[in-house]
Amino acid sequence: MVAAEEVEEDGPDALAVGRRIRQLRAERGMTLDALAAAVGRAPSQLSMIENGRREPRLSMLRTIAKALGVGIDALLEADALDERAGMEIALERALRSPRMQTLGIEPFRIPKAVPDDVLRAILRLTGEIDRLHDERSATPEEARRANVELRRLMRRQDNYFPELEQKARELLAAIDHPGGPLTQRAASDIAAHLGFTLHYVPDLPQTTRSVADLRHGRLYLSDRVSGDPRTAVLQALASRVLGHSAPSDYREFLRQRVEQNYLTGALLIPEDHAVPVLREAKARRAISIEDLRDAYAVSYESAAHRFTNLATRHLDIPVHFLKVHESGTITKAYENDDVNFPTDRLGSIEGQLCCRLWTSRVVFDVDDRFNPYYQYTDTGNGTYWCTARVEHSSQGAHSVSVGVRFDDTKWFVGRDTPQRGVSRHAVETCCRRPPAELESAWRDGAWPNVRTPRTLLATLPTGSFPGVDTTDVYAFLEAHAPRAHADAR
C-alpha cells in the first residue's frame, strides 16, 4: 500500500542546488570550464545544472561535491548560503512560476548591482500577486495541496507501486487465474474469495458508485451501471483488500482512491502477462494504447492509466497522461517526462485550463472518432508526441491522451503522423488571450451568460468520505439488509 508518510514535501529543488554549486565554485576561484572538466561533463551541461534547469542525479552530485572539496550535504542543504542568495533564489522561482508567465513576465537575470531593498520589494509584490490569485481560486487549497503531494510521490516512483502489483498477483493466484485478461467470471470469483456476494439494485444512493455491507458480506451496485462491470466490482473490493479504514482527511481519501484504481488496473491488466506483450510491441516499434485496450477488453482510459504504471519501470519510457473535459479543464494528469503543464502556484495541474493547441484539446475538433488522433506538439520544453481519444460519460465528453518525448516516439504506432502544433501555454498570449483584432472588435460588445459548474459553489458534505451523504447510505443498507433474523422472531 502507498504509505501516508511517503507523501511528503520535496527537499531542495534544482534551483537551490544549482545556486549552491555556483556559489561554492566561485568561492574557490574555479571557472565553469574547470569544474566541468573535473566532473567530466560539458560546460553547457554544468551551466544548466547551476541555473536550475536540469536536476543532477545523485551520482553526479557526489562527483561535483568531491571536485569542490565538500560533502554532498553541503549541496543539498535547504537554506541558502547567505541572505542575498536566498532572495535571488526566491525571486528566480517566482519569475519562473506559471503565474508570472501568464502575466507576460519573462524570467530575467538578476544582476549583482540590484540592491537588496529592490529584491525585497519585488518579492513582496510577487507574494501579493500569489495571495490575490489564491483568494480568487475556486479549488479548496487543502485538496490542491493533497493532490500535488500525491502526484509528486507518483512521479518519484514513476507511477509504479510494487506492493500493489504484488497484492494483485496474490489475488489472481488465489482464484487460480491462468493469466491474460481478467474475465467477468474471474471478477465474481474474486468477490466470492473475499466473502462478498454481488447485488445489483435500482436505488443505489446517488452520491456513491457502490456500497458494501460489511456485516453481511453484500456488495451493492447500480443495475444501471454503464461501462465495464468488472471495474465497478474491483474498485469496490480494492479497499477491503488494502485494509482501508475511514479516511481521516482529504489527503488520505485521495491516496485511497489512487490505490483502489491502481489495484483495479493491476487486476484487469496483470503485470506478469502485460509486460512481455509491451516489450514485444516495443521491439517491433508498434506500441499502441488501442492494442492494449483491445487485448484486455478495458476502456481506453484504463489502458492509458495502466500503460503509465508499466512504461517507465519496464520499458524505460517516461510518459505523461492527461484527461481533459470538453470545457478545456484538466481533470487528471501525470507526468515524469518533463512536459510543462499549466499549474497554479501550489503546483496543481488539475483544474487548470489545457492549452487549446495541445493534442488533448485539438482532438475534440477531429471528426474521425473511430481512429486515434496523433499529434506532435512543439513546446518551450521540447517536442512531444501524443495519442488521444474522446470518451463520453455522465459528466460529458473527455479526452484521454498519452504522450512521450520526441526521442521516444520511435517505439509507437502513429509516429508518422503529419499533424503538428505549437503550444506556449505557459504564456498567456498562446491561447488564453484572444487575438488583438478579435479582442478589439468584441471587448465591449459581448456579454456571455456563464454556465456555472454545479460543484463550484457547493461544499463537500461533512463526514469521513467527502461528497457522500452518509444518511442516504445508512438508510439504503437498512432497507436492503437480510431479514432472516428478524423473520425468525
C-alpha positions in Angstrom: 0.0 0.0 0.0 1.2 3.6 -0.6 2.1 4.7 2.9 0.8 8.1 4.0 4.2 9.0 5.4 5.7 8.6 1.9 3.7 11.6 0.7 5.9 14.5 1.8 7.2 17.8 0.5 10.1 17.7 -1.8 13.6 18.6 -0.5 15.9 21.3 -2.0 14.9 21.9 -5.6 17.2 22.0 -8.6 17.4 25.8 -8.5 18.7 25.9 -4.9 21.2 23.1 -5.5 22.5 24.8 -8.6 22.9 28.1 -6.9 24.9 26.4 -4.1 27.2 24.8 -6.6 27.8 28.1 -8.4 28.5 29.9 -5.2 30.9 27.3 -3.8 32.6 27.2 -7.2 33.1 31.0 -7.2 34.4 31.0 -3.6 37.1 28.5 -4.7 38.0 30.6 -7.8 37.1 27.9 -10.2 35.8 28.7 -13.6 32.8 26.9 -15.1 35.1 25.2 -17.6 37.4 24.0 -14.8 34.7 22.4 -12.8 33.1 20.9 -15.9 36.5 19.3 -16.8 36.9 18.0 -13.2 33.5 16.2 -13.3 33.8 15.0 -16.9 30.8 17.0 -18.3 30.5 19.7 -21.0 30.4 23.3 -19.6 26.9 23.7 -21.2 25.6 20.8 -19.1 27.1 22.1 -15.9 25.7 25.5 -16.7 22.2 24.1 -16.9 22.7 22.4 -13.5 23.9 25.7 -12.0 20.9 27.6 -13.5 18.5 25.1 -12.1 17.3 23.9 -15.5 18.5 20.3 -15.0 18.3 18.2 -11.9 21.5 16.2 -11.5 21.5 12.6 -10.4 22.8 11.7 -7.0 26.0 10.2 -8.5 26.7 13.5 -10.4 26.1 15.5 -7.2 28.7 13.3 -5.4 31.2 14.0 -8.2 30.6 17.7 -8.1 30.9 17.8 -4.3 34.2 15.9 -4.4 35.5 18.4 -7.1 34.5 21.3 -4.8 36.1 19.7 -1.7 32.8 19.5 0.2 30.5 16.8 1.4 27.3 16.1 -0.6 25.2 17.6 2.3 26.7 21.0 1.5 24.9 20.9 -1.8 21.6 19.6 -0.5 21.0 21.9 2.4 17.7 23.6 2.1 18.9 27.0 3.4 20.8 29.4 1.1 24.4 30.2 1.7 23.6 33.8 2.6 20.6 36.1 2.7 21.3 37.6 -0.7 21.5 34.2 -2.3 18.2 33.2 -0.6 16.4 36.3 -2.1 17.8 35.7 -5.6 16.7 32.0 -5.5 13.2 33.1 -4.2 12.9 35.7 -7.0 14.1 33.3 -9.7 11.5 30.8 -8.5 8.8 33.5 -8.6 9.8 34.6 -12.1 9.7 31.1 -13.5 6.3 30.4 -12.0 3.3 29.9 -14.3 1.6 32.8 -12.5 4.3 35.3 -13.7 4.4 33.8 -17.2 0.7 34.2 -17.7 1.1 37.9 -17.0 3.7 38.0 -19.7 6.6 38.5 -17.3 9.6 36.5 -18.7 12.4 35.3 -16.3 15.4 37.6 -16.4 18.9 37.5 -15.0 19.3 39.3 -11.6 22.5 41.5 -11.8 24.6 41.7 -8.7 24.2 45.5 -8.8 20.5 45.3 -7.9 20.2 46.5 -4.3 18.8 44.1 -1.6 15.9 46.5 -0.9 14.8 46.3 -4.5 14.8 42.5 -4.3 12.8 42.6 -1.1 10.2 44.9 -2.7 9.9 42.7 -5.8 9.4 39.6 -3.7 6.7 41.4 -1.7 4.9 42.2 -4.9 5.1 38.7 -6.3 3.8 37.4 -2.9 0.9 39.8 -3.1 0.1 38.5 -6.7 0.0 34.9 -5.4 -2.2 35.9 -2.4 -4.7 37.6 -4.7 -4.7 34.7 -7.0 -5.4 32.3 -4.1 -8.3 34.4 -2.9 -9.9 34.1 -6.3 -9.2 30.3 -6.6 -12.3 28.1 -6.7 -10.4 25.0 -5.7 -10.1 24.2 -2.0 -6.5 24.7 -1.0 -6.4 21.5 1.1 -7.5 19.4 -1.9 -5.0 21.1 -4.2 -2.1 20.6 -1.8 -3.0 16.9 -1.2 -3.2 16.4 -5.0 0.1 18.0 -5.6 1.8 15.9 -2.9 0.4 12.7 -4.2 1.4 13.5 -7.8 5.0 14.2 -6.6 5.0 10.7 -5.0 3.8 9.1 -8.2 6.5 10.9 -10.2 9.2 9.8 -7.8 8.1 6.2 -8.2 7.5 6.5 -12.0 3.8 5.8 -11.1 4.8 2.2 -10.3 4.0 0.6 -6.9 5.4 -2.9 -6.5 3.4 -3.6 -3.3 0.1 -3.1 -5.2 1.4 -5.2 -8.0 2.1 -8.0 -5.5 -1.4 -7.7 -4.0 -2.9 -8.1 -7.5 -0.6 -11.1 -8.1 -1.7 -12.8 -4.8 -5.4 -12.2 -5.6 -5.1 -13.7 -9.1 -3.3 -16.7 -7.7 -6.0 -17.2 -5.1 -8.6 -17.7 -7.8 -6.3 -19.8 -10.0 -6.3 -17.2 -12.7 -4.4 -18.7 -15.7 -3.0 -15.4 -16.9 -4.1 -12.9 -19.5 -7.2 -10.8 -19.5 -9.5 -11.0 -16.4 -13.0 -12.3 -17.3 -16.2 -11.2 -15.7 -16.5 -14.6 -14.0 -13.0 -14.1 -12.6 -14.0 -10.8 -11.1 -17.0 -12.5 -9.5 -14.6 -15.2 -8.2 -12.5 -12.5 -6.5 -15.6 -11.2 -4.8 -16.5 -14.6 -3.5 -12.9 -15.2 -2.4 -13.2 -12.0 -0.3 -16.5 -13.1 1.2 -18.9 -10.9 -0.8 -22.0 -11.6 -2.9 -23.0 -9.2 -5.6 -26.3 -7.4 -5.7 -27.5 -5.0 -8.4 -30.2 -2.6 -7.3 -32.1 0.3 -8.8 -31.9 2.6 -5.8 -28.2 2.9 -5.0 -27.5 6.3 -3.3 -26.7 8.9 -6.0 -23.5 10.0 -4.3 -22.0 6.5 -4.4 -20.6 4.1 -7.0 -21.2 1.1 -4.8 -22.0 0.3 -1.1 -20.5 -2.6 0.8 -22.5 -4.2 3.6 -19.5 -5.4 5.7 -21.8 -7.0 8.3 -23.5 -9.4 5.8 -20.8 -9.6 3.1 -23.0 -8.0 0.4 -21.8 -5.6 -2.3 -24.4 -3.4 -3.8 -24.0 -1.9 -7.3 -26.3 0.0 -9.6 -28.4 -2.0 -12.1 -28.0 0.9 -14.5 -24.2 0.8 -14.4 -22.6 1.8 -17.7 -19.2 0.8 -18.9 -17.2 -2.2 -17.8 -19.0 -4.1 -14.9 -15.7 -5.7 -13.8 -14.3 -2.2 -13.0 -17.1 -1.3 -10.6 -16.8 -4.6 -8.7 -13.0 -4.5 -8.4 -12.9 -0.8 -7.4 -15.4 -1.6 -4.6 -13.4 -4.6 -3.4 -10.0 -3.0 -3.6 -10.4 -1.1 -0.3 -11.2 -4.3 1.5 -8.1 -6.0 0.0 -5.9 -3.0 1.0 -7.3 -2.7 4.6 -8.5 0.8 4.2 -10.3 2.5 7.1 -12.4 5.6 7.0 -10.1 8.4 5.8 -9.2 11.0 8.4 -8.7 13.8 5.9 -8.8 14.6 2.2 -5.2 13.7 1.8 -5.9 10.1 2.9 -9.1 9.9 1.0 -7.3 10.9 -2.2 -4.5 8.4 -1.6 -7.0 5.6 -1.0 -8.7 6.4 -4.4 -5.4 6.2 -6.2 -4.6 2.9 -4.6 -8.1 1.5 -5.5 -7.7 2.5 -9.1 -4.2 1.2 -9.3 -5.1 -2.2 -7.9 -8.1 -2.5 -10.2 -5.8 -1.8 -13.2 -3.3 -4.3 -12.0 -6.0 -7.0 -11.8 -7.6 -6.2 -15.2 -4.2 -5.9 -16.9 -1.9 -8.2 -14.9 1.8 -7.2 -14.9 3.2 -10.6 -15.5 1.2 -11.0 -18.7 1.2 -7.4 -20.0 4.9 -6.6 -19.7 6.1 -9.3 -22.2 3.3 -8.1 -24.5 4.5 -4.5 -24.3 8.2 -5.4 -24.6 7.4 -7.4 -27.7 5.5 -4.4 -29.1 8.4 -2.1 -28.3 10.8 -4.5 -30.2 8.5 -4.2 -33.2 8.2 -0.4 -32.7 4.5 -0.9 -32.5 3.4 0.2 -29.0 -0.3 1.1 -29.1 -2.7 2.1 -26.3 -5.5 0.8 -28.6 -3.9 -2.6 -28.8 -3.6 -2.7 -25.0 -7.2 -1.7 -24.7 -8.4 -4.4 -27.1 -6.2 -7.1 -25.7 -7.6 -6.8 -22.2 -11.1 -5.6 -23.0 -10.9 -2.4 -20.9 -11.7 1.2 -21.6 -9.2 3.5 -23.4 -8.7 5.4 -20.1 -8.0 2.2 -18.2 -5.4 1.1 -20.8 -3.8 4.6 -20.8 -3.5 4.6 -17.0 -2.1 1.1 -16.9 0.5 2.0 -19.5 1.8 4.8 -17.3 2.3 2.3 -14.5 4.4 0.0 -16.6 6.1 2.2 -19.2 8.9 3.7 -17.3 9.7 0.8 -15.0 9.6 -2.0 -17.7 10.1 -0.2 -21.0 12.4 2.7 -19.9 10.0 5.2 -21.4 9.0 8.4 -19.5 5.4 9.4 -20.2 2.6 11.8 -19.5 -1.1 11.3 -19.2 -3.9 13.9 -19.5 -7.7 13.7 -19.1 -9.4 16.9 -20.2 -13.1 17.8 -20.0 -14.7 19.2 -23.2 -14.7 22.6 -21.4 -10.9 22.5 -21.6 -10.4 21.9 -17.8 -7.8 19.3 -16.9 -9.3 16.7 -14.6 -6.5 14.2 -14.3 -2.8 14.5 -15.0 0.5 12.6 -14.6 4.0 13.2 -16.0 7.6 12.1 -15.5 8.9 13.3 -18.9 9.4 17.0 -18.1 6.4 18.1 -20.0 5.4 21.6 -18.9 1.7 21.5 -18.0 0.0 24.6 -16.7 -0.2 24.8 -12.9 -1.3 27.1 -10.1 1.2 28.5 -7.6 0.9 25.3 -5.5 1.8 23.2 -8.4 -1.6 21.7 -9.0 -2.4 20.8 -12.6 -6.0 19.6 -12.1 -8.5 22.4 -12.5 -6.3 24.4 -14.9 -7.2 25.1 -18.5 -5.4 23.0 -21.0 -3.9 24.8 -23.9 -6.3 24.7 -26.9 -3.4 23.9 -29.2 -2.4 20.8 -27.3 -3.5 17.4 -28.5 -5.9 16.9 -25.7 -8.0 19.9 -26.9 -7.4 19.6 -30.7 -8.9 16.1 -30.6 -12.3 17.4 -29.8 -12.5 19.1 -33.2 -11.5 15.9 -35.1 -14.4 14.3 -37.0 -13.0 10.8 -37.1 -13.8 9.2 -33.7 -13.1 5.7 -34.9 -9.3 6.1 -35.2 -6.9 7.5 -32.6 -5.6 11.0 -33.2 -1.9 11.6 -33.1 0.0 14.9 -33.0 3.4 16.3 -32.4 3.5 19.5 -30.3 6.4 21.9 -30.1 6.7 23.5 -26.7 9.2 25.7 -24.9 10.3 22.5 -23.2 10.9 20.4 -26.3 8.7 18.5 -28.8 6.2 15.9 -27.6 4.1 13.3 -29.4 0.6 12.3 -28.1 -2.1 9.9 -28.9 -5.6 10.8 -27.9 -9.2 9.7 -27.9 -12.5 11.2 -26.8 -14.7 9.2 -24.4 -18.2 10.1 -23.1 -19.6 9.8 -19.6 -22.4 11.3 -17.5 -20.1 14.3 -16.8 -19.8 14.9 -20.6 -17.0 14.3 -23.1 -13.4 13.9 -22.0 -10.3 13.4 -24.0 -7.7 10.9 -22.8 -4.2 11.2 -24.1 -0.8 9.6 -23.5 2.4 11.3 -24.7 6.1 10.9 -24.8 9.2 13.0 -25.7 10.2 13.2 -29.3 13.1 10.7 -28.9 10.7 8.0 -27.6 8.2 8.4 -30.4 10.0 5.8 -32.5 8.5 3.0 -30.3 4.9 3.9 -31.1 2.3 3.3 -33.8 1.3 6.7 -35.1 4.7 8.3 -35.1 4.4 9.1 -38.8 1.5 11.5 -38.3 1.7 14.8 -40.2 -0.3 16.6 -37.5 1.8 19.2 -35.7 1.1 22.0 -33.3 2.9 24.7 -31.4 2.0 25.3 -27.7 3.3 28.0 -25.4 0.6 27.6 -22.8 2.8 29.0 -20.1 2.5 32.3 -21.9 -1.0 33.9 -21.8 -0.9 35.1 -25.4 -0.6 31.4 -26.6 -4.3 30.8 -26.5 -5.9 32.1 -23.3 -5.9 35.7 -24.5 -7.8 36.3 -27.7 -6.1 37.7 -30.8 -5.8 41.5 -30.6 -8.1 42.0 -33.6 -10.9 39.9 -32.1 -10.5 41.5 -28.7 -10.6 45.0 -30.1 -13.8 44.2 -32.1 -15.7 42.4 -29.4 -14.5 43.5 -25.9 -17.3 46.0 -25.4 -19.9 44.1 -27.5 -20.1 40.7 -25.7 -21.7 39.6 -22.5 -21.7 35.8 -22.1 -24.1 34.2 -19.5 -21.7 31.9 -17.6 -22.7 28.3 -17.2 -21.5 27.8 -13.6 -20.4 24.3 -12.8 -22.8 22.8 -10.2 -19.9 21.9 -7.9 -18.3 25.4 -8.0 -20.2 26.8 -5.0 -21.2 23.6 -3.3 -19.1 22.4 -0.3 -18.5 18.7 0.2 -20.8 17.2 2.9 -19.0 16.6 6.2 -18.1 13.1 7.1 -15.4 10.5 6.5 -16.0 10.2 2.8 -16.1 13.6 1.0 -19.1 14.1 -1.2 -21.0 11.1 0.2 -24.4 11.6 2.0 -23.9 9.1 4.8 -27.6 9.3 5.9 -28.6 8.0 2.4 -26.1 5.2 2.7 -27.2 4.0 6.1 -30.9 4.2 5.1 -30.1 2.2 2.0 -28.3 -0.5 3.9 -31.1 -0.7 6.5 -33.6 -1.2 3.7 -31.6 -3.9 1.9 -30.2 -5.8 4.9 -31.1 -9.5 5.0 -34.2 -10.1 7.3 -33.6 -13.7 8.3 -33.0 -12.9 12.0 -36.0 -10.5 12.2 -38.3 -13.1 10.5 -37.2 -15.8 12.9 -38.5 -13.7 15.8 
